[in-house]
Amino acid sequence: MEVKALRESPIAKAVKYLENRWEGLTRFLGDGRIPITSNGVEAALRNPVLGRNNHFGSKSVRGTQVAAIFYSFVESAKLNGLDPAAYLKTAALAHIRGETVPLPHEI
């Protein structure tokens, strides 16, 4: 595609930006599993951000790290269609038995 505008104009930069990312911007058209928007991902990120803000004053680095791990497990379970509590129970029991803890996408 040829841009018929000054090379450094804002519209030319915008068209070039789109042109360079066209495959990614239209990928959802060929694969019905890809959502049109990222609203679901943004909603999933909201809880960990709120949790991070709640734990901001924590005096324990380890406690903050554990909270981050749990948020990751819970949100990953949700994204994979699993009940987070059931997944955490499965993971904990696997760990207690000395087995490899399955990741949410492996269940």
N, C-alpha and C positions, 0 to 999 in steps of 0.2 A: 504494500500500500504506500502510495506517495502522499506525503503531507504537503499541501499547497498553502503553506503559511511560512512566515519567517521562522527559521530554524530555532531560534531562541525564544520565540513567543510562548506564552503560557499554554495556548491551545495546542501548539506543535509538541510541546513537552508532554502534555496530557495524552495526546494520541500516540506518541511514541511509547509512553509508559504502558498504555493498554496493549499496543501491538507486541511489546516484548513479553507480556504476561497472558496473551490471549489463550494459549493452550490451557493454562491453569484456571483461568476465569471461566472457560466453557467446558471444563472436564465433567461437571455434573450432568451435562446433556447426554453423555454417552454411558453413564453409570448411574442407575437409579438409586444406588445405595448412598451416594454422596448428596448430602443435603444442600439446598440452594443457599441457605444462610448458615452462619456460625452461631446462631442464637443458643442452640443446645450446649455448645462448648462454653460459651460465655456464661450461661447459667450455671454450668457445672463448676466453673472457676470461682463463682461468687462465694460459695461456702468456705473454701480454703482461705480466700482473701479476708473474709470476716473473721475467721478463726485466727489468722495471722495477726490481725489488728487486736483481737482479744488477748493474745499471748504476747503482745509486743513488750509488755513490762516484765515478762517472766525473768526471774533471776537464774533459771536453770537452762543452760544451753541444751543439755540432754533432753529435758522435758519438751523443749521447743522442737527438737529433732524428732522425738517420738510422735508428737502431735502432727507434724508434717507427714510422717510416714503413714499414720492412721488416716489422715485426710486423703492421701494418695490412694490407699487401699479402698476406702469407702467410695470415693468418686470413680475409681476404675471399675469397681464392682457394679456401680449404677450404670456406667456407660456400657457394660457388657451384659446388662439385663439381669443382674444377680441381686438378691436381697443382701445388702451390706452386712447385716448381723449374721446371717447364715454363712456368708463367705468368711467373715472374721473367725467364726467358730470352727469352720473347716480348716482354715489356715493355722489356728492355734492348736487344734488337735493333731494336725500333721506335724507341727513343730515338736509337740510333746512326745510324739511317737518316734521322733528322730528322722522323719521322712522329709523329702523336699517339699517346701511350701508351694502349692500351686498358685500361679498368678491368675487374676480374674479371667483373662482371655483364654486360659488353658482349661477352664471348667466347662 
